[in-house]
Amino acid sequence: MATAKIKIAARLRPKLHGELDDESIKVLHATEEAWGSSSGGNGRGSIISVTNPRDASQVFKFPFTSCYDQDATQEEIFRNDVQPMIDIVYSGVTVTIFAYGVTSSGKTHTMQGTKSDPGVIPRTIRAMFDKKSTISGYDVSLLVSYMEIYKDEVYDLLVTRENAPKLPVRENDAGMVFVANLTSEPISTVEEFDTIYNRANKHRSVGATNLNRASSRSHAVLTIETRMFDPAENKILTGKINLVDLAGSENNKLTGNDPSRMAESAAINKSLSVLGQVVHALNQNASRIPYRNSKLTRILQDALGGSSVGLLICNLAPGVKFRQDTLNTLNFAVRTKNVENKPVIHERDNRPAPKPHFAALAIQPPAAKPAPTVLQTISTAGSGTGAGPTRSRTSLAPVSRVPRASITGNYQPFALPRKGLSEKIKEEEVSDRSGSTGFGLTEKEIDERISRAVEAEVARRLAEREKEEQERRAKEQELRELERESSSNTQHRSRSPKKEQTLPSGVLTPLLKRHRDLDDELKSRLEELENKFERGNKEVQLADLLSPVSKKKTGRAYVALARAHSEKGDLQVALDLYRKAESYVPDNIKLKERIIEIEWAVKNDKDFIPSPKPPRKAKKKKGKAKIVPVDEATMDVDEDLEPKPTGRRRQDKTEFGMELTNTGIPESPSQQKRSLDTVEEEAETPPKKQKKREKAKAVVENSDDDDEWVPPAPSKRSKRQVVS
Ligand SMILES: Nc1ncnc2c1ncn2[C@@H]1O[C@H](COP(=O)(O)OP(=O)(O)OP(=O)(O)O)[C@@H](O)[C@H]1O
């Protein structure tokens, strides 16, 4: 079955007035000679390089097919990466393009642009109308729908704000997710679109923050649907392009959000966190992908491991202020580029089915739904010159995880069209509903059959759900027992002097010595937990079942083990353990950094010595001293991976895929400055021992995508990077 990976384009925006650009984030291009073209290679097969905030001698490299520097134009991005998608849409496939990045990184600029410098959306519309005018033999109609996801609720942007109710997200029989009651308006000219779009944008939730005067407070999804009726074949081909301007993840220290903004911010960060988890689960080949954990991922389900063709535009902001967010965005992009979709052509055949022989009718099983037609080949590298809808298709095998599409009349897009279909399509739909069955059955017989089938299906689903629920409860119970057992064992053992004798002297690192009992305990606990679940996706499944506190505990347990192994020099084992930890705390920024660093050390066969752990501070409480239970002490094993907030309870640093507790009260500017400095200071502290060993400038190639261009290490002699 043909698959298509999500394509990544990264764009670094220019520094804005008053911003500092320390040039730690760079775009390195391939040379003209290497690409054999005169395009200068700009935007094609280049890399983003980022200096490690914790060790300036390390440079992380992220190769993507398209990287755009601060001078890149809107036209360039559209021509290289978006224009080729138009042909795909007209071949009956859904394309999803989404802009992702921290707040103020330029997502809206890239997608919408300005009147004088239009972005992806206006250019796409023009290109779609241009393409439409070249198609002959089809009756083509275009429809637009536009929604925003604000605080995890979906609103129609084509209706006035006061009349916009929360819209439900549903799934049809074919597994296709759609937003019920979303308006879908026909558009016959570019000007018509512009009027509708400009009016709708006024309904979008936008607010001012310290980082962006017009910050998007919601995710916006604009969908253009193409319906092509072929009168000769009596078929309808339906393509779609979803243009998604995501809200940016936010660091409330930098945005200076007030409490009402914070609630928005929490919703934004939560949904982006789920997006990160979905991509993570897809990378792990997990059997359960947490699409349902947010409306955003539910609506983008088809674009992530589904039947669309995807393009992720990663927007990056320059300067040290955003460096951590840049790394997070790039990490997300690296993961996303491994996500595979299985594009499907959405075609509905309106020809009446041939009438079967009466003898066959007697033993006729209920009509099976035709499986989705799968694209044999989809070229995303075209130049936009393809002619007309693609007709070649072969496999009829059902798509495994997310077929989400049907070529029968069951197919429903995000929006259910309300009006303005071309007359012919309307006629077809009418004749579909009232016409002959093709099997000589009466309406009543059909109704009866349908009700029987529906009843059977409902009964089956209920039984399935009941079973799943029972299994889930049993698993949860088991986990609770394990946890209880484990914590009582831990307390018991900590009192037992015998345990000390079991330690092989001189082998354990200082960390292990401190936590020797716990190490054994944790190992056995983790082993027990592991045995309960299949390999492969067990961490993701388990993480789904655990409470947030248990997840954190388990993550820390893995981190403690990983750290111990890394100190012993078992870097590969340590790396595996850190990755496991990531399944439980996917949003831990320092853990991500640690993984990158160890990956680098393993790849380059270098030693890795973690920065020394800060001494554990005694926790003081007014009045009485707090007794820290042993179990809790294990949580501090890797304090440097997870700094504890001090003072008032709040989370300072936000990132993609990071779950936030935006419950804190904004600090005073002086407090903000102090704690920001601390964050920066922490980030800049290099792993000292390692620095001694690694005097030469190191380059990290942070990609497992071998077929992508990996340029040589930067040299002082060459201004531009050259393909070797
Ligand atoms: N490539 C660019 N060239 C010039 N200015 C840019 C570019 N990208 C972004 N900007 C400017 O940067 C500012 C922030 O951009 P924008 O609003 O697009 O960010 P955003 O990522 O959509 O932010 P948010 O998530 O808060 O909505 C705007 O003033 C915009 O004009």
The ligand as a MOL file (V3000), in Angstrom:
LIG
                    3D

  0  0  0     0  0            999 V3000
M  V30 BEGIN CTAB
M  V30 COUNTS 31 33 0 0 0
M  V30 BEGIN ATOM
M  V30 1 N 8.8050 36.0690 7.7670 0
M  V30 2 C 8.4540 37.1820 8.3860 0
M  V30 3 N 8.8240 38.3670 7.9010 0
M  V30 4 C 8.4870 39.5100 8.5150 0
M  V30 5 N 7.7810 39.5730 9.6630 0
M  V30 6 C 7.3810 38.4180 10.2020 0
M  V30 7 C 7.6960 37.1670 9.6000 0
M  V30 8 N 7.1750 36.2040 10.3630 0
M  V30 9 C 6.5460 36.8210 11.3680 0
M  V30 10 N 6.6720 38.1460 11.2850 0
M  V30 11 C 6.1240 39.1320 12.2240 0
M  V30 12 O 6.2790 38.6020 13.5330 0
M  V30 13 C 5.1610 38.8980 14.3370 0
M  V30 14 C 4.5820 37.6140 14.9030 0
M  V30 15 O 4.1370 36.8180 13.8150 0
M  V30 16 P 2.7970 35.9910 13.8490 0
M  V30 17 O 1.6840 36.7600 14.4320 0
M  V30 18 O 2.6140 35.4400 12.5030 0
M  V30 19 O 3.2260 34.8570 14.8780 0
M  V30 20 P 2.3860 33.5690 15.3270 0
M  V30 21 O 3.3650 32.4470 15.3390 0
M  V30 22 O 1.1970 33.4110 14.4960 0
M  V30 23 O 2.0430 33.9670 16.8140 0
M  V30 24 P 0.8240 33.4340 17.7340 0
M  V30 25 O 1.0270 32.0010 17.9480 0
M  V30 26 O 0.9880 34.2300 18.9850 0
M  V30 27 O -0.4320 33.7660 17.0000 0
M  V30 28 C 4.1720 39.6410 13.4540 0
M  V30 29 O 4.3390 40.9980 13.7030 0
M  V30 30 C 4.6210 39.3030 12.0500 0
M  V30 31 O 4.3400 40.3270 11.1540 0
M  V30 END ATOM
M  V30 BEGIN BOND
M  V30 1 1 1 2
M  V30 2 1 2 3
M  V30 3 2 2 7
M  V30 4 2 3 4
M  V30 5 1 4 5
M  V30 6 2 5 6
M  V30 7 1 6 7
M  V30 8 1 6 10
M  V30 9 1 7 8
M  V30 10 2 8 9
M  V30 11 1 9 10
M  V30 12 1 10 11
M  V30 13 1 11 12
M  V30 14 1 11 30
M  V30 15 1 12 13
M  V30 16 1 13 14
M  V30 17 1 13 28
M  V30 18 1 14 15
M  V30 19 1 15 16
M  V30 20 2 16 17
M  V30 21 1 16 18
M  V30 22 1 16 19
M  V30 23 1 19 20
M  V30 24 2 20 21
M  V30 25 1 20 22
M  V30 26 1 20 23
M  V30 27 1 23 24
M  V30 28 2 24 25
M  V30 29 1 24 26
M  V30 30 1 24 27
M  V30 31 1 28 29
M  V30 32 1 28 30
M  V30 33 1 30 31
M  V30 END BOND
M  V30 END CTAB
M  END
